[in-house]
Amino acid sequence: MPTANPDGYIYSQDSDRFWRKNRRFGSSCMGVDLNRNYDINWGTESSDSPCSENYHGTEPFSEPETVVHKKIFEEHQDRVLVFLDIHSFGSYVLYGYGNGELPPNGEALSSAAISIGDAIDAAKLPNNPNYTVGNLAQALYPASGGSQDYALSVGVPYAYCLELPAFRGSTSITGFLVDPEFVEQAGYETWEGIKAGARFALNSNRMRKGIP
């Protein structure tokens, strides 16, 4: 999907460059953080304040965007080996669960993530930092109701969040910005990581099924 939050994206282009949530109308504040709205540990590591950037909504799948994503999972989950939630920022390959617990296939999940990170590092610009690979809660911060965790919960074996590089090494909110001249490079190096993850998952699936 080119963007999982089309209304929020348009608003970020037209009105508020750093807008994060969707455009759900609220009595006090606008929007729900869609990546806290999935039905996996919902409401445990997020905010119940509508004015928070991490507001999880009124209930799991309260938002039309995440309902669409749920339907896509239901339609295709039997044939999906890899799920990637790609956004900014920080140069991370992160896997669940967001509460710090690891799924039963945690070792394979970590190995595939390392393959993704290594492939990106081999293709990235020399002045950008190497990707950090790890569990979301341990490498970055605890979070609940996220899309990658939901993907794991419905049987997708390899699910990750890729946090793309920050704007010129920024550690503040400006890290979400992207140099126009970096867009092509970002696409190239991220695609290298996607291919590495897909190859790992495909080979693992073939071995599991006894396919040479």
SEVEX-205807 format. One record per residue (C-alpha): z, x, y negated; residue in one letter. Coordinates in steps of 0.1 Angstrom, whole numbers. Each point is the difference from the previous one (the first is absolute). Layout:
BEGIN
c3 = Z&c1 = X&c2 = Y&r = A
...
END
This chain:
BEGIN
c3 = 0&c1 = 0&c2 = 0&r = M
c3 = -10&c1 = 16&c2 = -33&r = P
c3 = 32&c1 = -14&c2 = -17&r = T
c3 = 29&c1 = -20&c2 = 15&r = A
c3 = 10&c1 = -12&c2 = -35&r = N
c3 = -31&c1 = -11&c2 = -19&r = P
c3 = 17&c1 = -20&c2 = -27&r = D
c3 = 25&c1 = 28&c2 = -7&r = G
c3 = -28&c1 = 26&c2 = 0&r = Y
c3 = -19&c1 = -19&c2 = -26&r = I
c3 = 31&c1 = -4&c2 = -21&r = Y
c3 = 6&c1 = 37&c2 = 2&r = S
c3 = -35&c1 = 6&c2 = -13&r = Q
c3 = 1&c1 = -26&c2 = -28&r = D
c3 = 36&c1 = -1&c2 = -12&r = S
c3 = 27&c1 = 23&c2 = 15&r = D
c3 = -13&c1 = 32&c2 = 16&r = R
c3 = 32&c1 = 5&c2 = 21&r = F
c3 = 3&c1 = -36&c2 = 13&r = W
c3 = 12&c1 = 0&c2 = 36&r = R
c3 = 5&c1 = -35&c2 = 13&r = K
c3 = -23&c1 = -30&c2 = 5&r = N
c3 = -3&c1 = -27&c2 = -27&r = R
c3 = 23&c1 = -26&c2 = 15&r = R
c3 = 12&c1 = -23&c2 = -29&r = F
c3 = 38&c1 = 1&c2 = -3&r = G
c3 = 25&c1 = -17&c2 = -23&r = S
c3 = 14&c1 = 33&c2 = -12&r = S
c3 = -23&c1 = 28&c2 = 10&r = C
c3 = -35&c1 = 2&c2 = 15&r = M
c3 = -10&c1 = 13&c2 = 34&r = G
c3 = 11&c1 = 10&c2 = 35&r = V
c3 = -2&c1 = 34&c2 = 16&r = D
c3 = -23&c1 = -7&c2 = 28&r = L
c3 = 11&c1 = 31&c2 = 19&r = N
c3 = 35&c1 = -16&c2 = 3&r = R
c3 = -13&c1 = -34&c2 = 11&r = N
c3 = -8&c1 = 5&c2 = 37&r = Y
c3 = 21&c1 = -15&c2 = 27&r = D
c3 = 16&c1 = 32&c2 = 13&r = I
c3 = 36&c1 = 7&c2 = -11&r = N
c3 = -8&c1 = -21&c2 = -30&r = W
c3 = 25&c1 = 0&c2 = -29&r = G
c3 = 21&c1 = 29&c2 = 13&r = T
c3 = -14&c1 = 29&c2 = -20&r = E
c3 = -15&c1 = -18&c2 = -30&r = S
c3 = 11&c1 = -21&c2 = -29&r = S
c3 = 7&c1 = -38&c2 = -4&r = D
c3 = -4&c1 = 3&c2 = -38&r = S
c3 = -34&c1 = -14&c2 = -11&r = P
c3 = 0&c1 = 25&c2 = -29&r = C
c3 = 3&c1 = 30&c2 = 24&r = S
c3 = -31&c1 = 21&c2 = 8&r = E
c3 = 11&c1 = -3&c2 = 37&r = N
c3 = 5&c1 = -38&c2 = 0&r = Y
c3 = -6&c1 = -12&c2 = 35&r = H
c3 = -9&c1 = -37&c2 = -8&r = G
c3 = 18&c1 = -32&c2 = 12&r = T
c3 = -7&c1 = 6&c2 = 37&r = E
c3 = -22&c1 = 20&c2 = 23&r = P
c3 = -36&c1 = -7&c2 = -6&r = F
c3 = 7&c1 = -20&c2 = -30&r = S
c3 = -31&c1 = 14&c2 = -17&r = E
c3 = -37&c1 = -10&c2 = 6&r = P
c3 = -10&c1 = 37&c2 = 2&r = E
c3 = 24&c1 = 8&c2 = 28&r = T
c3 = -9&c1 = -32&c2 = 18&r = V
c3 = -36&c1 = 12&c2 = 1&r = V
c3 = 10&c1 = 34&c2 = 13&r = H
c3 = 21&c1 = -18&c2 = 28&r = K
c3 = -31&c1 = -20&c2 = 10&r = K
c3 = -21&c1 = 32&c2 = 2&r = I
c3 = 27&c1 = 16&c2 = 22&r = F
c3 = 0&c1 = -31&c2 = 23&r = E
c3 = -38&c1 = 1&c2 = 3&r = E
c3 = -4&c1 = 37&c2 = 6&r = H
c3 = 33&c1 = 14&c2 = 12&r = Q
c3 = -12&c1 = 4&c2 = 36&r = D
c3 = -27&c1 = 24&c2 = -11&r = R
c3 = 18&c1 = 19&c2 = -28&r = V
c3 = 13&c1 = 35&c2 = 9&r = L
c3 = 6&c1 = 13&c2 = -35&r = V
c3 = 13&c1 = -17&c2 = -32&r = F
c3 = 1&c1 = 18&c2 = -33&r = L
c3 = 15&c1 = -12&c2 = -32&r = D
c3 = -15&c1 = 23&c2 = -26&r = I
c3 = 14&c1 = 2&c2 = -36&r = H
c3 = 18&c1 = 23&c2 = -24&r = S
c3 = 17&c1 = 23&c2 = -4&r = F
c3 = 16&c1 = 31&c2 = 13&r = G
c3 = -21&c1 = 16&c2 = 28&r = S
c3 = 18&c1 = -15&c2 = 30&r = Y
c3 = -9&c1 = -13&c2 = 34&r = V
c3 = 28&c1 = -24&c2 = 8&r = L
c3 = 8&c1 = -20&c2 = 31&r = Y
c3 = 26&c1 = -27&c2 = 9&r = G
c3 = 23&c1 = -14&c2 = 2&r = Y
c3 = 11&c1 = -2&c2 = -36&r = G
c3 = 36&c1 = -3&c2 = 10&r = N
c3 = 0&c1 = 34&c2 = 16&r = G
c3 = -3&c1 = -12&c2 = 36&r = E
c3 = -29&c1 = 13&c2 = 21&r = L
c3 = -22&c1 = -22&c2 = 22&r = P
c3 = -3&c1 = 7&c2 = 38&r = P
c3 = -31&c1 = 21&c2 = -6&r = N
c3 = 16&c1 = 20&c2 = -28&r = G
c3 = -11&c1 = 34&c2 = 15&r = E
c3 = -36&c1 = -10&c2 = 2&r = A
c3 = 2&c1 = -16&c2 = -34&r = L
c3 = 13&c1 = 32&c2 = -15&r = S
c3 = -26&c1 = 22&c2 = 17&r = S
c3 = -29&c1 = -22&c2 = -13&r = A
c3 = 15&c1 = 1&c2 = -35&r = A
c3 = 1&c1 = 38&c2 = 2&r = I
c3 = -37&c1 = 0&c2 = 10&r = S
c3 = -8&c1 = -21&c2 = -31&r = I
c3 = 20&c1 = 22&c2 = -23&r = G
c3 = -14&c1 = 32&c2 = 13&r = D
c3 = -36&c1 = -13&c2 = -4&r = A
c3 = 6&c1 = -10&c2 = -36&r = I
c3 = 17&c1 = 33&c2 = -8&r = D
c3 = -30&c1 = 19&c2 = 14&r = A
c3 = -23&c1 = -19&c2 = -23&r = A
c3 = 21&c1 = -5&c2 = -31&r = K
c3 = -2&c1 = 19&c2 = -33&r = L
c3 = 20&c1 = 33&c2 = 1&r = P
c3 = 22&c1 = -9&c2 = -29&r = N
c3 = 12&c1 = -33&c2 = 15&r = N
c3 = 31&c1 = 0&c2 = 22&r = P
c3 = -2&c1 = -3&c2 = 38&r = N
c3 = 7&c1 = -35&c2 = 14&r = Y
c3 = 35&c1 = -7&c2 = 11&r = T
c3 = 1&c1 = -18&c2 = 34&r = V
c3 = 30&c1 = -20&c2 = 12&r = G
c3 = 18&c1 = -33&c2 = 4&r = N
c3 = -1&c1 = -21&c2 = -32&r = L
c3 = 37&c1 = -4&c2 = -4&r = A
c3 = 7&c1 = 37&c2 = 8&r = Q
c3 = -28&c1 = 16&c2 = -19&r = A
c3 = -2&c1 = -23&c2 = -31&r = L
c3 = 24&c1 = -30&c2 = -1&r = Y
c3 = 11&c1 = -30&c2 = 20&r = P
c3 = -23&c1 = -31&c2 = -3&r = A
c3 = -3&c1 = -33&c2 = 18&r = S
c3 = -27&c1 = -26&c2 = 5&r = G
c3 = -29&c1 = 25&c2 = -3&r = G
c3 = -34&c1 = -3&c2 = 15&r = S
c3 = 1&c1 = 31&c2 = 21&r = Q
c3 = 33&c1 = -12&c2 = 17&r = D
c3 = -15&c1 = -34&c2 = 5&r = Y
c3 = -31&c1 = 16&c2 = 17&r = A
c3 = 23&c1 = 19&c2 = 24&r = L
c3 = 19&c1 = -32&c2 = 7&r = S
c3 = -31&c1 = -19&c2 = 11&r = V
c3 = -12&c1 = 28&c2 = 23&r = G
c3 = -21&c1 = 23&c2 = -20&r = V
c3 = 10&c1 = 34&c2 = 15&r = P
c3 = -9&c1 = 22&c2 = -30&r = Y
c3 = 10&c1 = -14&c2 = -34&r = A
c3 = 5&c1 = 21&c2 = -32&r = Y
c3 = 3&c1 = 0&c2 = -37&r = C
c3 = -20&c1 = 27&c2 = -17&r = L
c3 = 12&c1 = 8&c2 = -35&r = E
c3 = -28&c1 = 18&c2 = -18&r = L
c3 = 6&c1 = 30&c2 = -23&r = P
c3 = 17&c1 = -5&c2 = -34&r = A
c3 = -18&c1 = 4&c2 = -33&r = F
c3 = 0&c1 = 37&c2 = -8&r = R
c3 = 32&c1 = 5&c2 = 20&r = G
c3 = 20&c1 = -26&c2 = -20&r = S
c3 = 33&c1 = -12&c2 = 14&r = T
c3 = 3&c1 = -29&c2 = -25&r = S
c3 = -18&c1 = -33&c2 = -3&r = I
c3 = -31&c1 = 18&c2 = -13&r = T
c3 = -5&c1 = 12&c2 = 36&r = G
c3 = -17&c1 = -33&c2 = 7&r = F
c3 = -29&c1 = 9&c2 = -22&r = L
c3 = -30&c1 = 18&c2 = 14&r = V
c3 = -23&c1 = 25&c2 = -17&r = D
c3 = -35&c1 = -16&c2 = 2&r = P
c3 = -14&c1 = 34&c2 = 11&r = E
c3 = 25&c1 = 0&c2 = 30&r = F
c3 = -11&c1 = -34&c2 = 14&r = V
c3 = -28&c1 = 15&c2 = 22&r = E
c3 = 22&c1 = 28&c2 = 13&r = Q
c3 = 28&c1 = -25&c2 = 8&r = A
c3 = -24&c1 = -21&c2 = 20&r = G
c3 = -13&c1 = 30&c2 = 18&r = Y
c3 = 33&c1 = 15&c2 = 10&r = E
c3 = 15&c1 = -34&c2 = 9&r = T
c3 = -30&c1 = -8&c2 = 22&r = W
c3 = 6&c1 = 33&c2 = 19&r = E
c3 = 36&c1 = -12&c2 = 7&r = G
c3 = -12&c1 = -34&c2 = 11&r = I
c3 = -25&c1 = 16&c2 = 24&r = K
c3 = 27&c1 = 22&c2 = 15&r = A
c3 = 23&c1 = -30&c2 = 5&r = G
c3 = -27&c1 = -20&c2 = 16&r = A
c3 = -9&c1 = 28&c2 = 24&r = R
c3 = 36&c1 = 5&c2 = 10&r = F
c3 = 4&c1 = -37&c2 = 7&r = A
c3 = -33&c1 = -3&c2 = 19&r = L
c3 = 8&c1 = 30&c2 = 22&r = N
c3 = 35&c1 = -12&c2 = 7&r = S
c3 = -13&c1 = -35&c2 = 9&r = N
c3 = -26&c1 = 15&c2 = 23&r = R
c3 = 26&c1 = 21&c2 = 18&r = M
c3 = 23&c1 = -30&c2 = 4&r = R
c3 = -29&c1 = -19&c2 = 16&r = K
c3 = -12&c1 = 29&c2 = 21&r = G
c3 = -33&c1 = 2&c2 = -18&r = I
c3 = -16&c1 = 35&c2 = -1&r = P
END
